[in-house]
Amino acid sequence: MTSAPLRRILIAAALACSSLAAGAAELKGWVREADDYPQHQGLQYFFDRLKLNSQGKHSGKVICCEEMGQQKDVIPKFSKGEVDVVLFTSSALQDDVPEMRILNLPFLFRDPEHMMSALNGEVGKELQVLMEEKGYIALTWYDGGARSFYSNKKSLSYASDFKGLKIRLPKRQDLIAMATALGAEASTIGFDKVPAAFKAGELDVAENDLTSYYTSEHYKIAPYYTFSYHLVQPIVMLISKQRWSSLSTAEKGIVQQSAIESAAYAAKVRAQADSALKSKLEKAGVKFAPFRGSATTISLMKDAYAPVVASQRTTALMVKIMTGSRKAATE
């Protein structure tokens, strides 16, 4: 027969173990890209750091791609707390937070470093407050990649170099307005039709990020790549209201720190990948050039910006971004 003191010890131990198990949490995290993308690797690193920083109390798993659906499918699930942490583009929030629309404007950012400086500084803090007012808890920002122009004829270093050319662009009114401002003609043919259009002389310019340029093998028919960075994609890491409210103040600090560490890691992964790709493309004969006509292009894009910059607040945010430096990145 078990003695009363021993029985009390065993019961206390069982209750302690039960309490620890109840306190432990495995979070679900969603990202739309597969595991060979910096965003996916960054989210996995977030969970690795979270487990380490919380001494094993919190962990998580990455769900991606079609397992939970596309971003539009995940938004309502995230709102219900069915997924805890997400990496969303700004378009996911722009209906609730209209100011987020400015982050998609062409030539808003000079390059990815400028974008991260803005988002890690005053502009990012202002947007995070606006998001929180609508129930979105932002943990940190990621660099989702940048799009630039490539041509089969020449480098496109100045705005005047685009005059009379035909540019393939996604079906977006602001990008079509951008082409018009550059004196070019926009084409919205499917991405799969780009090679044939180049070869037939029906297209002079296309645009995309360095990874897509390489994997699509467009560099074989359009070997002039100009770093215009006309679109730089910000990604925000969000945590659900339900999960956030369940955390103590100390736990929230751990989650925040793990998120910041993950963003730094993802940036490092992206920089290494882009550097390796650039070397491969140079060896394949691609000629790289900087774009020196951003200021001129911006001055021509009043019509492209007008529908988005429709309030004093959005105008002020755009001005802060465009006139900002990289100082905030080191603060």
N, C-alpha and C positions, 0 to 999 in steps of 0.2 A: 504493500500500500504506500502511495506517495504521501510524504509528510506535508502538513499544511504550509510551512515556510517554503518548501521546494515548489509546491504547487503555485504559490503566489509568485515566485520567481519566474516560473515557466509561463504563467499567464501574462506577466508584465513584458516578458521577452516577445511573446506572440503579438501583443498589442503594439509594441514598438516596431516590429517588422511590418505589421499591417499599416501603421501610420506612414512609414517610409515608402511602402508600395503605393499608398494613396497619394502621397506627395509627388511621386515621380510622374513625369509626363512625357509622352512621345508626341511631338508636334508633326503635323503634315505640312509640307512645303511644296508649292507649285511653281513651275517655271515652264515656259512654252518651248524652250530649246533643248535639244538632246545633250548628252553628256560630253560631247566634244566642243561645246561652247563655253566661253568664260562665265556666262551668267549661271549656267547649270553647275559648273564647278565651284563658283562662288557660293551658291546656296548650299551645296554639300559641305563646303568649308565652314559655313555658318553653323551648321548642325554639329560638325566636329568640334568647333570652338565652344559652342554652347554646352556640349557634354563635358568638355574639359573644365570650362570656367565655372560650371555649376556643380562640379565634382560628381558628375553622373546623375544628378537629379533630373535634368532635362536632356532630352535627345530628340531626334527627329529623322524623318525620311523624306526623300525628294520624290515628288510625283511630277511627271512631265508629259508633254506632248499630248497624245490622244487618250491617255489613261483617264484623265478627268475632263478632257475637252479643250477647246481653244479658249483664249482669254475671255471672249464674250460669254462662254458657257460657265467659266469659273467665277465671274463677278458675282452673280447671285448666290453661289455656294459659299463664297468668301463672306458675303454679307450675313449669311446665316450661321457662320462659324464652323462650317463643314471642312474648311481648310484653314490652317492657322497662319501661315506665312506665305506671301506671294511676291513675285517679281512682276509688276505690271508696268506697261508703257503708260505715258501720260494720257493717252486716248481713253484708257479705261475709266478715268476719273473726270473727264472734262464736262460731262453732262451735269455732275454735281458741283464741280469746282471749275467754272468757266475759265478762270485765270490759267489753268493748266494748258489751255489751247495754245498759248503763246510759245510753249516749249517745242511745238512742231513747226514753227515758222522757218522757212528757208533763210539761210544766212544770219540767223539769230546769234549763233555762236561762231567764233573764229576758228575753233578747233576743239577736240575733246578736252584738252587741258583747261581751256577757257570755260567750257560747260561745267566741269567738275568744280572749278573755282567758284563759279556763281552758285551752284547748288550746295556747296559746302560752306557757303558764306551767308550774307544777309538775305539774298534772294531765296535761297533754299529754305531758310528759317521762316521767311514770310509765307512761302507756299505750304510749309508744313503746318503752320497755324491755320491757314485757310482749309487745309485738308482735315485737320482735327475738328474744326467747327462743323464739318459734315460727317464726322464719325470715322474718319480714316486716320489710323495711327501709323505715321511714317517712321521707320527706323533708320534708314540711310538711303543713299543714291548710288546707282551703278551707271557705268558708261556702257550703253547698249550698242555702240559701234557708230561709224560715220560713213556717209555716202559721198562720193566724189564723181567727177566726170571722166569719161574715157572716150577717145576718138580713134578713128582709123586713118586720119589725115595729118593731124598736128597736135602739139600741146596747146592747151587753152588757158593761157596765163592771164589774159585780160578780158574784161567784159566785151570789148569790141571784137574779140576773136570768135564770138558766137553768132555774129550777124549773118543771117541768111542760111544758117545750118539747121538741120532737122534733128531734134533731140527726142529720144525715147524716155518717157517719164511714167510713173504710176498715175492712175486716174485721180488726181487731186487738183482742185481748182487753184490752190495757192502755187503749186508747182507749174501748172500751165501758165499762170500769170507771171511766174518767174521767167519762163522761156520767152514770153512776149516782151518782158522788160529787157531781156538780153538781145532782143532783135532776132530771135530764132523762132522756129516753128516747132510746136510740140506734137509728138506722136505718142499714142497710148497703146500701141500694139502689145500683144502678149510677150512676156519675157522669153518664151521659147522660140519666138519668131525673130528675135534680135539678130542672130548670126546670118540668117538668110537675107534680112533687110540690109545689113551692112554690105554683104556680097553683091546684092542687086543695086547698090547705090541709092537705096531708098531711105537710108539713115546715115547720119554723120557722127552722131554722139549718143552715148547712153550713159547711165550713171548707176552706181551701186557701191556697196562696201567692198573692201579689198578681198575678203573671203569669197564672196559671190563672184567677183570678177575672176578669181582664180579657179574656183570649182566649176564654173560654167564654161571655162576655157575661152571666154570672150577676148582675153589678152592675145589670142592667136590671130584674131582678125581686127582688133582695135588696140594696138600696142602703145598708145599714148595715154597715160594716166595722169590727170592733173588733180592734186590734192586741194579741192575747193572746199571740202567739208561743209557743203551747203545744207546738209541735214546731219545733225548729231543727235542720236537717240538717247534721251535720258530714261532710266528705269528706276522706279521707286520700290524699295522693299517695304511692304506693309505687314502689320500683324493685326489679326482680327480683334475687334473690341472685346469679344467674349474671352479670348485667351489673355489679352492684356489686363483686363479687370480681375482675372484670377491670380495674377502675380503680385507678390509683395514688392515694396519699393526696392529692396535689395535685388530681387530677381529681375525686375525691370532694368536695373542698371547692368546686370550680367547680359541680358538679351541685347540691350543697346550696344554694349561693348563688342559682343560677338558679331553683331551686324556690321559695325564699323570695320572690324578686322576682316570680315568677309569681302567687303567692298574693296579694300586695299589689295587683298589677294586676287580678286577677279581682275582688277586693273593690271596687276603684274602679269597674270596669265594672258590677258589680251595684248599687252605690249610685246611680250615674247612671241606670241603667235603672229602678230602683224609684222614684226621685224623679220621673222623667218620667211613669211610669205613674200615680203618685199625683196629679200635676197633671191628667192627662187625666181621671181618674176624678172628681176634685173638680169639674171643669167639666161632667161628665156628671150631677152631682147626688149623688154618693156622700158620705155623712156618715162621717167617720173619728173614732174615739174610742180612747183607751187603755184597757186592761184593768187594773183596780185590785184584782182579787180573787185574785191568784196565791197569796199566803200562805195565804189561807183555803182555796183549792182544794187546795194541797199537804197541808194538815193533814187533809183529808178522804180522801186518796188512799192510805192505808196498804195497802188490798187490791190496788190497781193496781201498787204498787211491790214488794210482797212476793215475787212469783215471781222477780224479777230481782235484787233486793238480798238475796241469800241467803247471803252470806258477809261476814266482817268486812272484807275488802279492798274489796268493792264498796260496802258501806255507807260506809266511810271515803272512798272516791272521790266518792260522791254528796254527802256532807256537805261535802267540800272544794269541790265545784262550786257547790252551792247557797249556801254562805256566802262564796264568793269575790267579789272586787271586779274592777273593770276594770283594775287596776294593772298586771297582767302584760302587757297589750297594749302598753305603752310601754316595757317593760324590754328 
